[in-house]
């Protein structure tokens, strides 16, 4: 099999199971985090006096990624950007809004969300490996997606791809989206990511407090975790039991 077809085949398979990498990073990262607390390295020792500020900085990195996802999802029509896993879906080609400055904004957002979690470990080796793993994993997925879009939209896709970078935004080429921002779509689609971030950061803070046998909680993370859980349950109920989050064409 030629490399082009092999990359596309691998990318389509990874697309279906793309949630595996974040879960793997989280599991390994938790073990590394516990090890770092038990046997702190130089980086952890230097950061320890400012740990709450460091945690908040990591949270800011992750929330920046979530913000990118929110901006992306909020301005896209139905059956384009989303969390579908079975097959590639694109009824139209997104070329405006955030898609006018970067071709894969959702994966840029995902990267920052999980970079924030990786940074919590204070282990440079793990941080580097997680970045490398993310790149190798999603490179194939992005390739498969672009092959799908090229086949479906032809010249329109090629012209857009030639002027739009894949992952590092070029703000000079920004074009406003013709669509209005849809909070309903964001609340429906991104509630899982929001709650997961709040919960992960709260759990990591609780692990540190438990292992160090102190009571120095980062109450910002504790409150965020509890609030995130409440918001998630409300939105989950609204999505399943009502039509409040439904919006035609979005």
C-alpha positions in Angstrom: 0.0 0.0 0.0 1.3 3.5 -0.9 2.1 5.8 2.0 -0.6 8.2 0.9 -3.3 5.5 1.2 -1.7 4.1 4.3 -1.7 7.5 6.1 -5.4 8.0 5.1 -6.4 4.6 6.3 -4.5 5.1 9.6 -6.0 8.6 10.0 -9.6 7.3 9.5 -9.1 4.6 12.1 -7.5 7.0 14.6 -10.4 9.5 13.9 -12.9 6.9 15.2 -10.9 6.3 18.3 -9.4 9.7 18.9 -10.6 9.9 22.5 -8.0 7.2 23.3 -5.1 9.6 23.4 -6.5 12.1 26.0 -7.5 9.2 28.3 -4.1 7.6 28.0 -2.4 11.0 28.7 -4.6 11.4 31.7 -3.9 8.0 33.2 -0.2 8.2 32.7 -0.1 11.8 33.7 -1.8 11.0 37.0 0.8 8.3 37.8 3.6 10.8 36.9 1.9 13.5 39.0 1.8 11.2 42.1 5.4 10.1 41.5 6.5 13.8 41.2 4.8 14.6 44.6 6.5 11.7 46.3 10.0 12.3 44.7 10.0 15.9 43.6 12.4 17.0 40.9 14.1 20.4 40.6 11.3 21.9 38.6 8.6 20.9 41.1 10.7 22.2 44.0 11.2 25.5 42.3 7.5 25.9 41.6 6.2 24.5 44.9 6.1 27.9 46.7 3.9 29.3 43.9 2.0 26.1 43.3 -1.5 27.6 43.3 -0.4 30.2 40.8 1.1 27.5 38.7 -2.1 25.4 38.8 -4.1 28.5 37.8 -1.7 29.1 34.9 -2.2 25.5 33.7 -5.9 26.0 34.0 -5.7 29.1 31.9 -3.9 27.2 29.2 -6.6 24.6 29.1 -9.4 27.1 29.2 -7.8 28.9 26.2 -8.1 25.6 24.3 -11.7 25.3 25.4 -12.3 28.9 24.3 -11.0 28.1 20.8 -13.3 25.1 20.6 -16.3 27.3 21.7 -15.5 29.9 19.1 -15.2 27.2 16.5 -18.4 25.3 17.3 -20.5 28.4 18.0 -20.0 29.8 14.4 -20.4 26.6 12.4 -23.5 25.1 10.7 -25.0 21.7 11.3 -23.1 18.6 10.1 -19.6 20.2 9.9 -17.5 20.6 13.0 -18.4 18.3 15.8 -17.7 15.2 18.0 -18.8 12.6 15.4 -16.6 9.5 15.5 -18.0 7.0 13.0 -17.3 8.8 9.8 -16.1 12.1 8.4 -19.0 14.6 8.0 -19.0 17.9 6.1 -22.1 19.1 4.3 -20.3 22.5 3.7 -16.8 23.8 3.7 -16.1 26.1 6.6 -13.9 28.9 5.4 -14.9 31.9 7.5 -14.5 32.9 11.1 -11.8 31.0 12.9 -11.5 28.7 9.8 -10.2 31.7 7.8 -7.1 31.8 10.0 -6.5 28.1 10.8 -7.6 24.8 9.1 -7.9 22.7 12.2 -9.0 24.9 15.1 -10.7 22.1 17.0 -7.4 20.2 17.2 -5.6 23.3 18.2 -8.1 23.7 21.0 -7.7 20.1 22.1 -4.0 20.4 22.1 -4.0 23.4 24.5 -6.6 21.7 26.7 -4.5 18.7 27.2 -1.2 20.7 27.4 -2.6 22.4 30.5 -3.2 19.0 32.1 0.2 17.7 31.0 1.9 20.8 32.5 0.4 20.0 35.9 2.7 17.0 36.2 5.8 19.3 36.4 7.7 16.5 34.5 9.5 17.9 31.5 10.0 14.4 30.0 6.3 13.6 30.2 5.3 17.0 28.9 7.6 16.6 25.8 6.4 13.0 25.2 2.7 14.0 25.4 3.3 16.8 22.9 5.0 14.5 20.6 2.4 11.8 20.9 -0.4 14.3 20.3 1.4 15.5 17.1 2.0 12.0 15.7 -1.6 10.9 16.6 -3.4 13.9 15.2 -1.2 14.4 12.2 -2.7 11.2 10.6 -6.2 12.4 11.6 -5.7 15.8 10.0 -4.3 14.2 6.9 -7.4 11.9 6.5 -9.8 14.8 7.1 -8.0 16.9 4.4 -8.2 14.0 1.9 -11.9 13.7 2.6 -12.4 17.5 2.1 -10.3 17.6 -1.0 -12.3 14.8 -2.6 -15.6 16.4 -1.7 -15.0 20.1 -2.4 -12.2 20.0 -4.9 -10.8 23.3 -6.1 -12.6 25.3 -3.4 -10.8 23.3 -0.7 -7.4 23.5 -2.4 -7.7 27.3 -2.7 -8.7 27.7 0.9 -5.9 25.3 2.1 -3.2 27.1 0.2 -3.8 30.4 2.0 -4.8 29.0 5.5 -2.2 27.4 7.8 -3.0 24.0 9.3 -2.4 24.5 13.0 -0.7 27.9 13.7 -3.3 30.7 13.1 -2.6 33.6 10.7 -4.8 36.4 12.1 -4.1 38.6 9.1 -6.4 36.6 6.9 -9.4 36.7 9.2 -12.9 36.8 7.5 -16.1 37.3 9.6 -18.5 34.4 9.7 -21.9 35.0 8.1 -23.5 33.0 10.9 -24.4 34.4 14.3 -22.9 32.8 17.4 -25.0 29.9 18.7 -24.8 29.6 22.5 -27.3 26.7 22.4 -25.0 24.7 20.2 -22.0 25.4 22.4 -23.8 24.5 25.6 -25.0 21.3 24.0 -21.7 20.2 22.3 -19.0 21.5 24.7 -20.5 20.7 28.1 -18.5 17.5 28.3 -15.1 19.2 27.7 -15.9 21.9 30.2 -16.9 19.5 33.0 -13.9 17.2 32.3 -11.5 20.1 32.7 -13.0 21.3 35.9 -13.1 17.8 37.3 -9.6 16.9 36.3 -8.0 20.0 37.9 -10.1 19.6 41.0 -9.0 15.9 41.4 -5.3 16.7 40.8 -5.5 19.4 43.5 -7.1 17.0 45.9 -4.5 14.3 45.2 -1.7 16.8 46.0 -3.4 17.8 49.3 -4.0 14.2 50.3 -0.5 13.0 49.5 1.2 16.0 51.3 -1.3 15.7 54.2 -2.1 19.4 54.2 -5.3 21.4 54.0 -4.0 23.9 51.4 -6.7 23.4 48.8 -6.8 25.6 45.7 -10.4 26.7 46.3 -10.7 28.1 42.8 -10.3 24.6 41.4 -12.6 23.0 44.0 -15.4 25.5 43.4 -14.8 25.2 39.6 -15.1 21.4 39.8 -18.4 21.5 41.9 -19.9 24.3 39.7 -18.8 22.5 36.5 -20.6 19.3 37.8 -23.8 21.2 38.5 -23.8 23.0 35.2 -23.1 19.7 33.4 -26.0 17.9 35.1 -28.4 20.8 34.2 -27.3 20.9 30.6 -27.5 17.1 30.3 -31.1 17.2 31.6 -32.0 20.0 29.2 -30.6 18.1 26.2 -32.3 14.9 27.0 -35.7 16.1 28.4 -36.3 19.4 26.5 -35.8 21.1 23.2 -34.3 24.3 24.8 -30.9 23.6 23.3 -32.1 22.7 19.8 -31.6 25.3 17.1 -32.5 24.8 13.5 -29.6 24.6 11.1 -27.0 24.5 13.9 
